[in-house]
Amino acid sequence: MDLTNKTAIVTGGTRGIGRAIAKALVGVGLRVAITARREDDIANAISELNAVGPGTAMGYVCDVRDYDQVRAVFAEIGRVDILVNNAGIGLFAPVESISPEEFRAVIETNLCGVFYCCHEAIPLMKQRGGGYIINISSLAGANAHAQMAAYNASKFGLNGFSEALMQEVRHDGIKVSYIMPGSVNTEFGGDTPSDEKSWQLQPDDVAHVVMDLLAYPDRALPSRVEIRPSRPPKR
């Protein structure tokens, strides 16, 4: 994909994987809009990203669970060539313990939020003759685990959504890929990055995959990418 004068939107772009992806995109000259729920997190991220250059970064407060907020953000930006659906939450507990509100929060963020963003992005991409949608999923979208039913459901659903969407829009010049990382050394799900977990993937590893996808020729589409730590602890 020719990245000249392109605009990208990265949801959940203030920390972890999203921030690394936004940084990589700014680093090659893109105009990058990041979204998050907290204004102070956005301000800190934008300050760092704009120091990277040569691209520029801007930020929007947006809870992707709220369709009206999503619609307003896309209307204000007005154009999008690349959409990275990264915003996500992980709440891990047995089904009998997780509350209905918590279950809905996971599904509405990890799955409905992706739908809302794609719903708004696709018409804008069609106006420009194409684009690229990259959804950040997880190996938990293919491997179920106890106490992860809500998260598994959201990511299994995201994978199916991504594959169906890919078939819908491919002839409009819009590519759709989804990335399934394994363990990533971030704060996601209440985890704490540490040297003891240096065996895990780093956010930059996932950002590298995003940049590789964008570099593929138009004729080629790696629609699903799995990435996992090369040397996890032996069991």
C-alpha positions, 0 to 999 in steps of 0.5 A: 500500500502506498502510504503517501498522504494517508490517514490512519485511525488507531483505537485504543492508541494511548498504550501497549499495542495501540501506542506502538502501532501509532508510533510506527505509523507516525514514523513513516509519515502518516497522519494518525488519529488515536482514540481512547476513553481518557483525555489525559492519556490521549494528551500524553500519547500525542505529545510523545507521538508528535515528537517522533515525526515525520508524521503527525498525531491527533487524539479523540476521546471515544468509548468505542462501545458508544456508536454515537461517539464513534460516528462523531469521531469519524465525521470529524476526521472526515477521511480514513485510509487505514483503520486499526481496531485495537481497543479492547478489554480483558476481564477474566473470571468464571462464568458464574462470577463475572457480572452481566455488566462486565460480560457486556463490557467485554463483548461491546468493546472487543466486538461491537466497537469493531463493528461500529468503527468498520461501519463508519470507515468503509464508506469513507474508504470507498470514497477514496478507492480503497483502504486497509482494516486491521483488527487486533484479535488474539490467539484466544480467538482460536483457543478457549481457556477456563475463566476466559469465556467472555474474552474468548467469545469476543475474540472468536466473534471478532475472527469470524466478523473479520473473515466475513468482512474481508469477503464483503469488501475485497472487490472495493479495494479494501483489505481486511486482516486480523492479527492474533498475538499470543502473550504480550508484555503490556498492562492489558487485563491488569498485567504488569510489564516486567523483565521476568516476562521478557519472553513475551511478545513486545508491543513493537512486535505486533506493530511490526506485523501491521507495517509488514501487512501494509507493505504487501503488494495490492495483489496479496492479502495475508488475511490472518496472522498468528504471532506468538512468543518463540521461547515461552517457559517450558511446562 
